[in-house]
């Protein structure tokens, strides 16, 4: 017997991020709370707080449904000194940490800027 999930089911999760994420941050270590992902004295090296639904798109991916997060360019680095970025986070303004992913470790220095390239979140079809 085969497995099936309607795209509407997968899209519901991806659309939740699309409709609610208002902040993207670059962090050290693994943020596990909204405060970790949004407060510069915790783990945040850079943060942008004006995301809206136009920064995202939902569509077909190679293995399921995919949310594409558009490039976010020249975000000011606010973390102290030089530290290694290891994670990117999406947060909702309502104190919710929505999604955390890893990134290629990169040394970021206060006073410079960072660009987060476009990236995707995929929810795979059942197999």
C-alpha positions in Angstrom: 0.0 0.0 0.0 1.4 3.4 -1.0 1.8 6.5 1.0 0.4 9.9 0.2 0.2 13.4 1.7 -1.7 16.2 0.0 0.5 19.3 -0.7 -1.9 21.4 1.3 -0.9 19.6 4.4 2.8 20.2 3.9 2.1 23.8 2.7 0.3 24.5 6.0 3.5 24.2 8.0 5.6 26.1 5.4 2.9 28.8 5.1 3.0 29.3 8.9 6.6 30.3 8.6 5.9 32.5 5.5 3.0 34.3 7.3 4.6 34.7 10.7 8.4 35.1 10.4 9.4 38.7 10.9 13.0 38.3 12.0 16.1 36.5 10.7 19.2 36.3 12.7 22.7 34.9 12.4 23.9 33.3 15.7 26.7 31.5 17.5 26.0 28.0 18.9 22.5 26.6 18.7 19.8 29.1 19.8 17.0 27.2 21.6 14.8 30.1 22.7 13.4 33.3 21.1 15.7 35.3 23.4 18.8 33.4 22.2 17.9 34.2 18.6 17.0 37.8 19.0 19.1 39.3 21.9 22.5 40.6 21.0 24.0 39.9 24.4 23.1 36.2 24.0 24.0 34.4 20.8 23.0 37.0 18.0 25.7 38.3 15.7 23.4 39.9 13.2 19.6 40.4 13.0 17.1 41.8 10.5 13.6 42.6 11.8 11.6 43.5 8.8 10.8 40.3 7.0 7.4 39.8 5.5 5.7 37.2 3.3 7.4 38.7 0.2 10.7 37.3 1.5 9.4 33.7 1.1 7.9 31.5 -1.6 6.4 28.0 -1.4 6.6 25.5 -4.2 7.7 22.0 -5.3 11.1 20.8 -4.3 13.0 17.7 -5.6 11.7 15.6 -2.7 8.6 17.4 -1.4 7.4 20.9 -0.7 9.8 23.7 -0.3 9.9 27.1 1.3 12.5 29.4 -0.2 13.8 32.2 2.0 15.2 35.1 -0.2 18.6 36.5 0.2 19.0 39.1 3.0 21.8 41.4 2.1 24.1 43.7 4.1 22.8 43.0 7.6 24.8 44.9 10.2 26.9 42.7 12.5 26.2 43.6 16.1 27.9 40.9 18.0 31.0 41.8 20.0 34.4 41.5 18.5 34.9 38.6 16.0 32.9 35.4 16.5 32.0 32.4 14.3 28.5 32.3 12.9 27.1 28.8 12.9 23.3 29.1 12.8 20.5 31.1 11.0 17.1 31.5 12.8 13.7 32.6 11.8 11.5 34.2 14.5 8.0 35.6 14.8 7.4 38.9 16.5 5.2 37.1 19.0 8.2 35.7 20.9 8.4 32.5 18.9 11.5 30.9 17.6 10.2 29.2 14.5 13.1 27.6 12.7 16.9 27.1 13.3 19.3 25.8 10.8 23.1 25.5 10.5 25.2 27.6 8.2 28.8 27.3 7.0 30.9 28.6 9.9 32.2 32.1 9.2 34.0 34.6 11.3 31.9 37.8 11.6 33.4 41.1 13.0 31.4 43.8 14.7 30.9 46.9 12.5 30.9 44.9 9.2 27.9 43.4 7.4 26.8 39.9 6.5 24.6 38.6 3.6 22.5 35.5 4.1 22.1 33.9 0.7 18.8 32.4 -0.4 18.1 29.1 1.2 15.3 26.5 1.5 13.3 24.5 4.0 12.0 21.2 2.6 9.3 18.9 4.0 9.8 15.6 2.2 7.0 13.6 0.7 6.4 10.3 2.6 8.4 7.4 1.4 
